[in-house]
């Protein structure tokens, strides 16, 4: 089961247009000496908690978290989230500090037309947001013209990434 889930995640990553390396992005964001990769498989109870906390349907139990470190000191986390935009998958890396606040969001793979990719300026709206924020599109997160479905996927991913760290922090 674990091998099937890992190969599925890998195949999504391979077929999407790759825009960045999650390890390098995590290392650069936190000025880390090293980045550990953790594969997380949620239990059924953790999955139900993630669904409730993130306020959205979740169908995967498998997640990858990058832990940025200087020696034994944890500096922050990169949470890789895969979401369907229209018909194809986008993979975003949510860079979250140890304070539980989003530091940055990087789109690492995107297979929709590039005009549907939200701008960096729009992505910066998430900076310093945490699970204490509602992170709802059209409420505290503005929409972006021409990329509404991408904006929804990224916003939903942000809520899920923050909730995942609360539930299964490595």
Secondary structure, DSSP 8 states (H G I E B T S, - for coil): -HHHHHHHHHHHHHHSEE---HHHHHHHHHT-SEEEEEEEE--HHHHHHHHHHHTS-----EEEEEEEEETTEEEEEEEEEEEESSSSEEEEEEEEETTS-EEEEEEEEE-S-GGGS--HHHHGGGTT--TTS---BTTTB---TT-HHHHHHHHHHHHHHHHHHHHH--
